[in-house]
């Protein structure tokens, strides 16, 4: 699997020179990507925080998007890129306090009507 570097919806390029690309997925836990890349690689200067890497987390899953949150300083000509699954993007947005009455269906309908 060759990871794909993305900027928003645009493909920047394929990270063919990646030395390793490992996705860690734990039930109710982390879902992150870590890849190592040489500073001599074609896309080294494009590896930036808040860009995305598209990769398969396992042999059977579809490609997933991971947001880069860290690119280490080069050590022996190699950097490590750490990225978290895009689903984490919503984790810093709190839900306002709401009060619900009635059935579940009524509560959902009322919630959507109040934000229309």
PyMOL CGO cylinders between C-alpha atoms (Angstrom):
from pymol import cmd
from pymol.cgo import CYLINDER

trace = [
    CYLINDER, 0.00, 0.00, 0.00, 1.36, 3.38, -1.00, 0.3, 1, 1, 1, 1, 1, 1,
    CYLINDER, 1.36, 3.38, -1.00, 0.03, 6.23, 1.17, 0.3, 1, 1, 1, 1, 1, 1,
    CYLINDER, 0.03, 6.23, 1.17, -1.35, 9.28, -0.64, 0.3, 1, 1, 1, 1, 1, 1,
    CYLINDER, -1.35, 9.28, -0.64, -0.60, 12.84, 0.50, 0.3, 1, 1, 1, 1, 1, 1,
    CYLINDER, -0.60, 12.84, 0.50, -3.61, 15.14, 0.25, 0.3, 1, 1, 1, 1, 1, 1,
    CYLINDER, -3.61, 15.14, 0.25, -4.30, 18.84, 0.74, 0.3, 1, 1, 1, 1, 1, 1,
    CYLINDER, -4.30, 18.84, 0.74, -8.02, 19.26, 1.31, 0.3, 1, 1, 1, 1, 1, 1,
    CYLINDER, -8.02, 19.26, 1.31, -9.64, 17.32, -1.57, 0.3, 1, 1, 1, 1, 1, 1,
    CYLINDER, -9.64, 17.32, -1.57, -6.61, 17.54, -3.85, 0.3, 1, 1, 1, 1, 1, 1,
    CYLINDER, -6.61, 17.54, -3.85, -4.01, 14.80, -4.27, 0.3, 1, 1, 1, 1, 1, 1,
    CYLINDER, -4.01, 14.80, -4.27, -0.53, 16.22, -3.72, 0.3, 1, 1, 1, 1, 1, 1,
    CYLINDER, -0.53, 16.22, -3.72, 1.17, 12.94, -4.63, 0.3, 1, 1, 1, 1, 1, 1,
    CYLINDER, 1.17, 12.94, -4.63, 1.93, 9.35, -3.76, 0.3, 1, 1, 1, 1, 1, 1,
    CYLINDER, 1.93, 9.35, -3.76, 4.40, 8.76, -0.93, 0.3, 1, 1, 1, 1, 1, 1,
    CYLINDER, 4.40, 8.76, -0.93, 6.25, 6.02, -2.83, 0.3, 1, 1, 1, 1, 1, 1,
    CYLINDER, 6.25, 6.02, -2.83, 9.48, 6.58, -0.92, 0.3, 1, 1, 1, 1, 1, 1,
    CYLINDER, 9.48, 6.58, -0.92, 7.82, 5.94, 2.46, 0.3, 1, 1, 1, 1, 1, 1,
    CYLINDER, 7.82, 5.94, 2.46, 9.97, 3.48, 4.36, 0.3, 1, 1, 1, 1, 1, 1,
    CYLINDER, 9.97, 3.48, 4.36, 7.10, 2.33, 6.56, 0.3, 1, 1, 1, 1, 1, 1,
    CYLINDER, 7.10, 2.33, 6.56, 3.46, 3.17, 7.08, 0.3, 1, 1, 1, 1, 1, 1,
    CYLINDER, 3.46, 3.17, 7.08, 1.65, 1.68, 10.06, 0.3, 1, 1, 1, 1, 1, 1,
    CYLINDER, 1.65, 1.68, 10.06, -1.93, 2.33, 11.14, 0.3, 1, 1, 1, 1, 1, 1,
    CYLINDER, -1.93, 2.33, 11.14, -2.80, 1.59, 14.76, 0.3, 1, 1, 1, 1, 1, 1,
    CYLINDER, -2.80, 1.59, 14.76, -6.48, 1.00, 15.42, 0.3, 1, 1, 1, 1, 1, 1,
    CYLINDER, -6.48, 1.00, 15.42, -7.71, -0.02, 18.84, 0.3, 1, 1, 1, 1, 1, 1,
    CYLINDER, -7.71, -0.02, 18.84, -11.32, -0.63, 19.78, 0.3, 1, 1, 1, 1, 1, 1,
    CYLINDER, -11.32, -0.63, 19.78, -12.47, 2.43, 21.73, 0.3, 1, 1, 1, 1, 1, 1,
    CYLINDER, -12.47, 2.43, 21.73, -8.91, 3.72, 21.49, 0.3, 1, 1, 1, 1, 1, 1,
    CYLINDER, -8.91, 3.72, 21.49, -6.44, 5.30, 19.13, 0.3, 1, 1, 1, 1, 1, 1,
    CYLINDER, -6.44, 5.30, 19.13, -6.80, 5.33, 15.35, 0.3, 1, 1, 1, 1, 1, 1,
    CYLINDER, -6.80, 5.33, 15.35, -3.56, 6.82, 14.09, 0.3, 1, 1, 1, 1, 1, 1,
    CYLINDER, -3.56, 6.82, 14.09, -1.04, 6.56, 11.30, 0.3, 1, 1, 1, 1, 1, 1,
    CYLINDER, -1.04, 6.56, 11.30, 2.72, 6.73, 11.61, 0.3, 1, 1, 1, 1, 1, 1,
    CYLINDER, 2.72, 6.73, 11.61, 5.02, 6.73, 8.61, 0.3, 1, 1, 1, 1, 1, 1,
    CYLINDER, 5.02, 6.73, 8.61, 8.73, 7.20, 8.10, 0.3, 1, 1, 1, 1, 1, 1,
    CYLINDER, 8.73, 7.20, 8.10, 9.97, 9.15, 5.11, 0.3, 1, 1, 1, 1, 1, 1,
    CYLINDER, 9.97, 9.15, 5.11, 13.45, 10.13, 3.89, 0.3, 1, 1, 1, 1, 1, 1,
    CYLINDER, 13.45, 10.13, 3.89, 14.40, 13.79, 3.62, 0.3, 1, 1, 1, 1, 1, 1,
    CYLINDER, 14.40, 13.79, 3.62, 15.58, 12.97, 0.10, 0.3, 1, 1, 1, 1, 1, 1,
    CYLINDER, 15.58, 12.97, 0.10, 12.06, 11.86, -0.88, 0.3, 1, 1, 1, 1, 1, 1,
    CYLINDER, 12.06, 11.86, -0.88, 10.26, 13.71, -3.66, 0.3, 1, 1, 1, 1, 1, 1,
    CYLINDER, 10.26, 13.71, -3.66, 7.46, 14.96, -1.40, 0.3, 1, 1, 1, 1, 1, 1,
    CYLINDER, 7.46, 14.96, -1.40, 9.47, 15.62, 1.76, 0.3, 1, 1, 1, 1, 1, 1,
    CYLINDER, 9.47, 15.62, 1.76, 8.91, 19.40, 1.61, 0.3, 1, 1, 1, 1, 1, 1,
    CYLINDER, 8.91, 19.40, 1.61, 5.14, 18.81, 1.22, 0.3, 1, 1, 1, 1, 1, 1,
    CYLINDER, 5.14, 18.81, 1.22, 4.79, 16.88, 4.50, 0.3, 1, 1, 1, 1, 1, 1,
    CYLINDER, 4.79, 16.88, 4.50, 3.17, 19.58, 6.61, 0.3, 1, 1, 1, 1, 1, 1,
    CYLINDER, 3.17, 19.58, 6.61, 0.91, 19.74, 9.64, 0.3, 1, 1, 1, 1, 1, 1,
    CYLINDER, 0.91, 19.74, 9.64, -2.82, 19.78, 8.80, 0.3, 1, 1, 1, 1, 1, 1,
    CYLINDER, -2.82, 19.78, 8.80, -2.35, 18.03, 5.47, 0.3, 1, 1, 1, 1, 1, 1,
    CYLINDER, -2.35, 18.03, 5.47, -3.88, 14.60, 5.06, 0.3, 1, 1, 1, 1, 1, 1,
    CYLINDER, -3.88, 14.60, 5.06, -2.57, 11.13, 4.35, 0.3, 1, 1, 1, 1, 1, 1,
    CYLINDER, -2.57, 11.13, 4.35, -4.93, 8.63, 2.76, 0.3, 1, 1, 1, 1, 1, 1,
    CYLINDER, -4.93, 8.63, 2.76, -4.08, 5.02, 3.61, 0.3, 1, 1, 1, 1, 1, 1,
    CYLINDER, -4.08, 5.02, 3.61, -5.65, 1.63, 4.20, 0.3, 1, 1, 1, 1, 1, 1,
    CYLINDER, -5.65, 1.63, 4.20, -5.78, 0.78, 7.91, 0.3, 1, 1, 1, 1, 1, 1,
    CYLINDER, -5.78, 0.78, 7.91, -5.83, -2.95, 7.16, 0.3, 1, 1, 1, 1, 1, 1,
    CYLINDER, -5.83, -2.95, 7.16, -6.07, -5.41, 4.27, 0.3, 1, 1, 1, 1, 1, 1,
    CYLINDER, -6.07, -5.41, 4.27, -9.85, -5.35, 3.98, 0.3, 1, 1, 1, 1, 1, 1,
    CYLINDER, -9.85, -5.35, 3.98, -10.83, -1.75, 4.79, 0.3, 1, 1, 1, 1, 1, 1,
    CYLINDER, -10.83, -1.75, 4.79, -11.24, 1.14, 2.38, 0.3, 1, 1, 1, 1, 1, 1,
    CYLINDER, -11.24, 1.14, 2.38, -8.80, 4.04, 2.28, 0.3, 1, 1, 1, 1, 1, 1,
    CYLINDER, -8.80, 4.04, 2.28, -9.09, 6.34, 5.31, 0.3, 1, 1, 1, 1, 1, 1,
    CYLINDER, -9.09, 6.34, 5.31, -8.02, 9.95, 5.84, 0.3, 1, 1, 1, 1, 1, 1,
    CYLINDER, -8.02, 9.95, 5.84, -5.57, 10.88, 8.58, 0.3, 1, 1, 1, 1, 1, 1,
    CYLINDER, -5.57, 10.88, 8.58, -4.66, 14.49, 9.49, 0.3, 1, 1, 1, 1, 1, 1,
    CYLINDER, -4.66, 14.49, 9.49, -0.96, 15.14, 10.05, 0.3, 1, 1, 1, 1, 1, 1,
    CYLINDER, -0.96, 15.14, 10.05, -0.34, 16.59, 13.50, 0.3, 1, 1, 1, 1, 1, 1,
    CYLINDER, -0.34, 16.59, 13.50, 3.43, 16.13, 13.77, 0.3, 1, 1, 1, 1, 1, 1,
    CYLINDER, 3.43, 16.13, 13.77, 6.45, 15.86, 11.51, 0.3, 1, 1, 1, 1, 1, 1,
    CYLINDER, 6.45, 15.86, 11.51, 9.59, 15.14, 13.54, 0.3, 1, 1, 1, 1, 1, 1,
    CYLINDER, 9.59, 15.14, 13.54, 12.96, 16.72, 12.95, 0.3, 1, 1, 1, 1, 1, 1,
    CYLINDER, 12.96, 16.72, 12.95, 15.15, 14.64, 10.64, 0.3, 1, 1, 1, 1, 1, 1,
    CYLINDER, 15.15, 14.64, 10.64, 17.26, 11.99, 12.32, 0.3, 1, 1, 1, 1, 1, 1,
    CYLINDER, 17.26, 11.99, 12.32, 19.74, 10.14, 10.11, 0.3, 1, 1, 1, 1, 1, 1,
    CYLINDER, 19.74, 10.14, 10.11, 17.94, 11.61, 7.09, 0.3, 1, 1, 1, 1, 1, 1,
    CYLINDER, 17.94, 11.61, 7.09, 14.51, 10.27, 8.07, 0.3, 1, 1, 1, 1, 1, 1,
    CYLINDER, 14.51, 10.27, 8.07, 11.41, 11.95, 9.53, 0.3, 1, 1, 1, 1, 1, 1,
    CYLINDER, 11.41, 11.95, 9.53, 8.44, 10.37, 11.25, 0.3, 1, 1, 1, 1, 1, 1,
    CYLINDER, 8.44, 10.37, 11.25, 5.00, 11.67, 10.33, 0.3, 1, 1, 1, 1, 1, 1,
    CYLINDER, 5.00, 11.67, 10.33, 2.20, 11.15, 12.86, 0.3, 1, 1, 1, 1, 1, 1,
    CYLINDER, 2.20, 11.15, 12.86, -1.43, 11.60, 11.86, 0.3, 1, 1, 1, 1, 1, 1,
    CYLINDER, -1.43, 11.60, 11.86, -4.78, 11.01, 13.53, 0.3, 1, 1, 1, 1, 1, 1,
    CYLINDER, -4.78, 11.01, 13.53, -7.95, 9.77, 11.88, 0.3, 1, 1, 1, 1, 1, 1,
    CYLINDER, -7.95, 9.77, 11.88, -10.19, 12.58, 10.62, 0.3, 1, 1, 1, 1, 1, 1,
    CYLINDER, -10.19, 12.58, 10.62, -12.96, 11.48, 12.99, 0.3, 1, 1, 1, 1, 1, 1,
    CYLINDER, -12.96, 11.48, 12.99, -10.89, 13.07, 15.79, 0.3, 1, 1, 1, 1, 1, 1,
    CYLINDER, -10.89, 13.07, 15.79, -11.55, 16.50, 14.28, 0.3, 1, 1, 1, 1, 1, 1,
    CYLINDER, -11.55, 16.50, 14.28, -14.92, 16.63, 16.04, 0.3, 1, 1, 1, 1, 1, 1,
    CYLINDER, -14.92, 16.63, 16.04, -13.52, 15.68, 19.44, 0.3, 1, 1, 1, 1, 1, 1,
    CYLINDER, -13.52, 15.68, 19.44, -12.77, 19.31, 20.39, 0.3, 1, 1, 1, 1, 1, 1,
    CYLINDER, -12.77, 19.31, 20.39, -16.29, 20.58, 19.72, 0.3, 1, 1, 1, 1, 1, 1,
    CYLINDER, -16.29, 20.58, 19.72, -18.47, 20.30, 22.83, 0.3, 1, 1, 1, 1, 1, 1,
    CYLINDER, -18.47, 20.30, 22.83, -22.18, 19.65, 22.60, 0.3, 1, 1, 1, 1, 1, 1,
    CYLINDER, -22.18, 19.65, 22.60, -24.32, 22.24, 24.28, 0.3, 1, 1, 1, 1, 1, 1,
    CYLINDER, -24.32, 22.24, 24.28, -26.38, 21.23, 27.28, 0.3, 1, 1, 1, 1, 1, 1,
    CYLINDER, -26.38, 21.23, 27.28, -29.85, 20.17, 26.13, 0.3, 1, 1, 1, 1, 1, 1,
    CYLINDER, -29.85, 20.17, 26.13, -32.99, 18.98, 27.90, 0.3, 1, 1, 1, 1, 1, 1,
    CYLINDER, -32.99, 18.98, 27.90, -35.10, 16.34, 26.19, 0.3, 1, 1, 1, 1, 1, 1,
    CYLINDER, -35.10, 16.34, 26.19, -38.71, 15.39, 26.91, 0.3, 1, 1, 1, 1, 1, 1,
    CYLINDER, -38.71, 15.39, 26.91, -41.09, 13.03, 25.15, 0.3, 1, 1, 1, 1, 1, 1,
    CYLINDER, -41.09, 13.03, 25.15, -40.19, 10.02, 23.03, 0.3, 1, 1, 1, 1, 1, 1,
    CYLINDER, -40.19, 10.02, 23.03, -36.86, 9.61, 21.24, 0.3, 1, 1, 1, 1, 1, 1,
    CYLINDER, -36.86, 9.61, 21.24, -38.52, 10.42, 17.90, 0.3, 1, 1, 1, 1, 1, 1,
    CYLINDER, -38.52, 10.42, 17.90, -40.07, 13.61, 19.30, 0.3, 1, 1, 1, 1, 1, 1,
    CYLINDER, -40.07, 13.61, 19.30, -36.77, 14.66, 20.84, 0.3, 1, 1, 1, 1, 1, 1,
    CYLINDER, -36.77, 14.66, 20.84, -34.90, 14.23, 17.55, 0.3, 1, 1, 1, 1, 1, 1,
    CYLINDER, -34.90, 14.23, 17.55, -37.59, 16.09, 15.61, 0.3, 1, 1, 1, 1, 1, 1,
    CYLINDER, -37.59, 16.09, 15.61, -37.57, 18.95, 18.14, 0.3, 1, 1, 1, 1, 1, 1,
    CYLINDER, -37.57, 18.95, 18.14, -33.77, 19.13, 18.06, 0.3, 1, 1, 1, 1, 1, 1,
    CYLINDER, -33.77, 19.13, 18.06, -33.66, 19.45, 14.27, 0.3, 1, 1, 1, 1, 1, 1,
    CYLINDER, -33.66, 19.45, 14.27, -36.51, 21.98, 14.20, 0.3, 1, 1, 1, 1, 1, 1,
    CYLINDER, -36.51, 21.98, 14.20, -34.72, 24.22, 16.69, 0.3, 1, 1, 1, 1, 1, 1,
    CYLINDER, -34.72, 24.22, 16.69, -31.62, 24.39, 14.44, 0.3, 1, 1, 1, 1, 1, 1,
    CYLINDER, -31.62, 24.39, 14.44, -33.34, 24.90, 11.07, 0.3, 1, 1, 1, 1, 1, 1,
]
cmd.load_cgo(trace, "trace")
